[in-house]
Amino acid sequence: MLVTGGSGYIAGETIRQLLAAGWTVHTTVRNLAREAELRPLLGGTPETLKFFAADLMADAGWAEAAAGCTHLCHMASPLPASAPKNHDELIVPARDGALRALRAAKGAGIRRVVLTSSMAAVAYGHGRGQHRFTEADWTNVDSPDAYAYVKSKTIAERAARDWVAAEGGEMEFVSINPVLVLGPLHSADFSTSLEAIKKLLEGSIPGLPNFGFGVVDVRDVADMHVRCLTAPDMAGERFLCSGRFLWMKDIAAILKAGLGDSARKVPTRRLPDWLVRIAALFDPLIRQVLGELGNERDADTSHARQKLGWTTRPEEQTILDTARDMIRLGIVKV
Ligand code: NAP
């Protein structure tokens, strides 16, 4: 079994679950020097967990990583904290890296591929307001709301699906499209998806903007990947992976109610939309997500619940586990 991007947040949890279920796991990292730091966090033994060097931007190492594997989870993809100047900085590694992983998988005779796509490939460019998305929806990459990361995930998933349809032969392709992934942390090297919780806990935003996201626990995301590797009849499948949609004010209220004094810096004031628009004039990151203001992007996950028997844990538990680990690991000083 090959899991790409073994240094990643979701990959780490998936590898731990796969090892616990008895799989032998190959994983890629850009730099093999990271093996020493990652191995204690991931578990396994040198026989059950093997590291390979491979970069999404280069051909070297992919064939070696895939050799001897029957399944691929392709998770590596850039998820930067800042907006790149050029969209290709994200699109090219996301798309070309997925194709490199797929070609290596075909060369190794891998029969099932699970791609970690994103809600970013589903829910953007459909106008403002309230939407409930299903697996039939695709992001419109020509919309001004489709910022670089959103484009990179949409283009990569489409390219991977098209490649498998044209070149994959017997290969079965499944994508998983998670919303914002939160949950327990095993090291202080944390994914960009946890930034919102960090900012709330350290009080670095003056109030609560009218932004919201679907939230899902990393343990449930990993569990969906494991299920997709073994469930029957997966060719061409696509699964939205989400818990409830929560506004920033809901997340702040959960932190306040669950953390007591540790949540004293979490803001309680609402930030009016006009103030967020002014802030966006000066901050490129806020500008990037300005189209999100007031949008309620809900996900219908009945397909995964019915076909995979997948369930989610309460969002309150996910958010409080995230916050407690951020405090424990010294990522935030409260
Ligand atoms: P993460 O912790 O930032 O992991 C990203 C992984 O991609 C890291 O292992 C990183 O390696 C690797 N990577 C980035 N650029 C690379 C390159 N050029 N060559 C090789 N590897 C490269 O992010 P994550 O949250 O676990 O995300 C994993 C996957 O889930 C991604 O495909 C992401 O788009 C998707 N996803 C995440 C969320 C979320 O909220 N977290 C939601 C939906 C979908 P380094 O450690 O070397 O940088």
Boltz pocket constraint, residues with backbone or C-beta under 6 A from the ligand:
constraints:
  - pocket:
      binder: B
      contacts: [[A, 4], [A, 5], [A, 6], [A, 7], [A, 8], [A, 9], [A, 10], [A, 11], [A, 28], [A, 29], [A, 30], [A, 31], [A, 54], [A, 55], [A, 56], [A, 57], [A, 74], [A, 75], [A, 76], [A, 77], [A, 78], [A, 79], [A, 93], [A, 116], [A, 117], [A, 118], [A, 119], [A, 153], [A, 177], [A, 178], [A, 179], [A, 180], [A, 181], [A, 182], [A, 189], [A, 190], [A, 191], [A, 192], [A, 193]]
      max_distance: 6.0
